Amino acid sequence: MSAVSFPRLRVHAARFVPWLVPAAIILGWQAAASTGLVSTRFMPAPTDVVAAGWQAGRSGELWTNLWVSFLRAASGFLVGGTIGFALGLANGLSQLSEKLTDTTLQMVRNIPHLSLIPLVILWFGIDEEAKLFLVAIGVFFPIYANTLHGIRSVDPQLVEMGRTYGMSPLTLFRRVVLPGALPSIFVGLRYALGIMWLTLIVAETISASSGLGYMAMQAREFMLVDVVVLAIVIYALLGKIADTLTRVLERTFLAWNPAYRTI
Amino acid sequence: MTATTLSRTIDAPAVRTAPRPQETGPAASATGVAVTLRGLAKSFDGHRVIEGLDLHIPAGQFVAVVGRSGCGKSTLLRLVLGLEQPSAGRIAFDTAGALRAPTKRIMFQEPRLLPWAKVVDNVAVGLGEGVPRAERRTRAQAALAEVGLTEKAGNWPATLSGGQRQRVALARALVSRPGLLALDEPLGALDALTRIDMQDMIERIWRAQSFTAILVTHDVAESVAMADRILVVEDGRIALDLTVDVPRPRRRGDAALAALEGRILDHLLRERAPART
């Protein structure tokens, strides 16, 4: 195998390997559009999408919408994530709290949160609260469930060790329980970030007067396919950014774990 | 810590039970704690695990507790450490001249290191709370040096071998200079050669620090190699209480040790033989 005999080449090549498939898709797409294989009425060429992005960026429309969407996503994530994390901790640490709330939460969890959209529109209209509420609900459950699971799966032998070595409950939490639950909490964080975008886009597509989803819907009305595709490409990039961010966090906080040391 | 230095300066060689001619320095002074059990009993769900046990362990003695699995030897250890509450009876600790309640430490069967803390921080866990930061580090480093792992201080536990992890656990148990060290089959998961190395290391540190040691093990050879005294526990009682009169350092394969090992094994096997038929 040549890859084995040239380890340095392999290291350099490894960086580009993940991008090979996206690059091939874009090239094929461009070729199909240029040769007229696919009608640009339905699928604009990548160059058209880039041009649309350039235009929307110059007019400032893109940045305003992006910023509005980001604020909605972040505030909803903060609210839902904080509540989910707090309840996950409470139910993981206190049997009483768990008995009191877990059954209720597990029932509510099985309701698809997007099915609440009609109700949410009735309650909040199409204002910011509606989006914040939907994102917060969507983010809440993965964070809650994974925090709870993380705390429950902390090695009881380590907890016993901490107790016999005289750790106070606070120290025990800080040094044993929380670090032990962290890998699972990060799994929740990843899921939550995905759900955050999904919820926001759906909410903005259905009812909004600004934001990325709104931009895409407006473009559809005027048959601006390139802007629609542009919005979709931006979603993909935002998803990738969120994922990279979690990876960096994981590598920082889970450096002790052999499973996270590479990549 | 002041209490530690105080107790270390107290000279009480008379408390030693076994003679140790090689050691005359100040490190040989006793810091061990004497343990006395009176009518100790423990039952789980009405099932008696320990029954009316009386025992006195002099300060600084190395006691091995052997027996078949389920005989109650681990429960006995957990009772002494306060991990379980006795159903009846009492446990008294007596530290000659020490000002504080004695520090009791345990080395578990598994290393039980925090995977997210560097080796040196894992050792510092043994100091408990209330020790200043700089002192924690120097003392942890010193304890690591004692088990020969100075160069691994900044490593994650996941990068160590099984034997090295157990040595870190030993350093963690000893960093606070305990009066009593409980060893709950700490070498059971190690390979034969690493086991012997660890036995020698524990014996060497015990002789230097002279804490009281209680080793629970199912390995009779290990108990005769290391202990001053061997207790054979059966059905929650002490069936045999033997003194090992072999001078240290002991040679592995020594005839006297082998004879003692044979005697204990005979006892353990004979006890169960009629029950099987």
Interface residues (C-beta under 8 A of the other chain):
Chain A: Q157 L158 E160 M161 G162 T164 Y165 G166 M167 S168 T171 R175 V176 P179 G180 L182 L254 A255 W256 N257 P258
Chain B: L81 L83 R105 I106 F108 E110 R112 L114 P115 W116 A117 V125 G126 G128 E129 W156 P157 A158 R172
